Amino acid sequence: MTYGELFTQVISEVTGKPKDQLLEFLTYFRAIIPGGNFDKQIDPDKAQALLDEIRRHPEAIKAWLKGFYSKSPE
């Protein structure tokens, strides 16, 4: 799993949208965070630990998304 796949998985779980519908969202993040680690492979155990931790905080992820969209230029 890559960080980009993990990001897409988390956003999919929080929003209920299929991962394939979130590829444009990931592309946008790649553009605004140049040099990010989106393609970097994560050790499977570390990826699972990150997912487990993030899944404990769905409301925080939703709040982050709402804040992100409220600050995004139209």
Residue, then its C-alpha position, 0 to 999 in steps of 0.5 A: m500500500t502507498y500513502g496515496e492508497l491509504f489516503t484514498q482508503v481513509i477518505s472513502e471510508v469517511t465519505g462513503k464514496p467509492k475509491d475510484q471516485l476519489l482519484e481526482f481528489l488525490t490528483y488535486f492533493r498531489a498538485i498542491i503538495p509537490g514532493g509528497n510521499f503519495d507514491k511511497q510504499i508503506d510497510p504492511d504492518k505500519a499501513q494497518a496501524l495507521l489505518d487502525e488509528i485513523r479509523r478511530h477518529p472519523e469525525a476529526i477527518k470529516a472536520w478536516l475535510k470540511g475545513f479544507y473545502s471551506k478554505s479552498p478557492e473556487 
